[in-house]
Structure formats: C-alpha cells, structure tokens
Amino acid sequence: MLLAGEEWAARFEGFQREAWRLETLPQYLMPQEAEELQAFRGGARIDPATVQNEYTDRLRRQAAEGRVQGRVHIVTRPLSEYLRFEFSQFYRPHHLAGEQIRILDVTDRINPLEGVQDFWMFDQSEVVLMNYEPDGKQVNREVFGGDVAPFVEYQRIAVAESTPFEEYVKGLDL
C-alpha cells in the first residue's frame, strides 16, 4: 500500500511510543525546500532556537506526551551541500524541539547498514519504505508487509554505531 496525504500524516499522529527514521542519502530533492536551499547557498542562516512551525510544534507536543521521534542519518565526509543545509536549517531546530537525531559517519569505516534503504518505523510494529531515485527525488512511500524484525535490528545497529547530532556537529562550519 502506498501512503500519501492524510494517510501519511496520520502515522505521525497515531504512533504510541516512537516514530523512527533511517536516512541513507547525501541529498533529498524536495521541491518545498528549493527556495530555502537557494537562500542557504546565498549565505542565509536561521536561529534554530526561534524556529516555530507545524513540525516543531508537533515534536514539542509529542515530547510532552512522552512519545519519541528520532532518526539516524548515514553520512560520509566531506558533507554534501544538502547535508550542511539540512543540518543547519532543519536538524538543529528539530533537535531543540525534541527530536532525537544521530549521525552515523561511515567515512573511515565499513557501513554496518550497507544496502539498507530509507524507512520510517512506527512503534517497532509498522515499517514504511521511503523509495527514492538515486539522486534523492522521492518516488513514493510504501507500507512494508513483511516481518519488521530486521528493521528493529537496523535501528539497534544505527543507534549503537552513531553519534548524537549536537556532538557530531561541534566545530563544523555549517
């Protein structure tokens, strides 16, 4: 089953304990980010502590309710322009709003999750595969109908092998 619109949004309202994401690409081509990316290229930066929007409001509400949203992004250095943009403009304010973000840098090591595709997992019981073109353009979101146990293990590995976001970006020029 493919997910879009309200059915997709409902996953973030309906989870009980945890929504968790694995990101594996150096860029995501999201049309709604094009203007902000262009401004970032021109030197525009935000104050992450002042960001308030629907996404950060939801993160704060979920955290207050004891529900956790987290992710691990697998990266290599040098960071792509998109990753510097994403870290600066999204990850910093999302982290401050309560999202548990971690970075798995595989520059000088074997990627323990080589070949695993992007996915979201809800309450460790439902997996949604995030299907992308190699350049980062999203194709669709697809509910995975099989056993979620391998994805729970992918999450365990990703978290164990990664670094908290704020620790990772200390000293980086974003």
Salt bridges, closest charged atoms under 4 A:
GLU13 OE1 - ARG61 NH2 2.67
GLU23 OE2 - ARG21 NH1 3.93
GLU23 OE2 - ARG71 NH1 3.07
GLU23 OE1 - HIS73 ND1 3.08
ASP57 OD1 - ARG60 NH1 3.85
GLU65 OE2 - ARG61 NE 3.82
GLU65 OE1 - ARG67 NE 3.00
GLU81 OE1 - ARG41 NE 2.83
GLU86 OE1 - HIS73 ND1 3.31
GLU99 OE2 - ARG71 NE 2.59
GLU99 OE1 - HIS94 ND1 3.90
ASP105 OD2 - ARG77 NE 3.09
ASP108 OD2 - ARG77 NH2 3.36
ASP118 OD2 - ARG21 NH2 2.74
GLU126 OE1 - ARG11 NE 2.80
GLU153 OE2 - ARG156 NH2 2.72
GLU161 OE1 - ARG109 NH2 2.51
